[in-house]
Amino acid sequence: MTKKSLQTVADFEQEAMATLSPELFDYIQKRAGQGNTFFGNFDAFAKYQLFPRVLQGVEQVNTSTEVLGKAITNPFMIAPTAWHKMFTEKGEADTSAAAKSFGIPYIISSFSTLDFHEIDSDLSHTWYQILIYKDKSLMKQWIEKAEKAVVQLLF
C-alpha cells in the first residue's frame, strides 16, 4: 500500500470521502443552519498567506506556552470531540495515545465513548470538558469521577 501525502484540508476531505461510509462522511460534514460559520471560517483563513523565511535568525526555538495556568510544549491541543468509536475501534484511547506521542494536551469530551480508565491509565496530559447540566447531582458525579482520574476540568 502506498502512503499518501495529505497536505491540505481538501486532501484530507477527499481521503475521508474515499475511506469512510457515506453515512459517516455525511455526519462529519454536518454544519449548523445554513453553514454560515463553516463557510465564513474558510473565507477568513483564505485572507492569510504564510511566507516562510527558512532558517533566518533561528538560534533557539521555543514553542511552549501556558494555557489556564498549565505549561504545554506546543500551542496545539486536541479539542473535545464526541463519539470517537464511530471512527476507530479504540475510540478516545487512540486519540489520547496520539496526543501523548506529540506531547500535546487532549481534551476529553463529555460525550466520550469511553470512560476515563478505558482511555489511558495516565491521564496527566488530558483535560475534561464538562457541560453544564441542569441536574447538579449528575454534574457532581462527573466532576468527582474526573478528579479521581486526575484530569484537569474545563467548564
Secondary structure as UniProt FT lines:
FT   HELIX           9..19
FT   HELIX           22..29
FT   TURN            33..34
FT   HELIX           36..46
FT   TURN            54..55
FT   STRAND          65..67
FT   TURN            68..69
FT   STRAND          70..72
FT   HELIX           84..86
FT   TURN            89..91
FT   HELIX           92..102
FT   STRAND          106..108
FT   TURN            110..111
FT   HELIX           116..119
FT   TURN            124..125
FT   STRAND          126..129
FT   HELIX           136..149
FT   STRAND          152..154
//
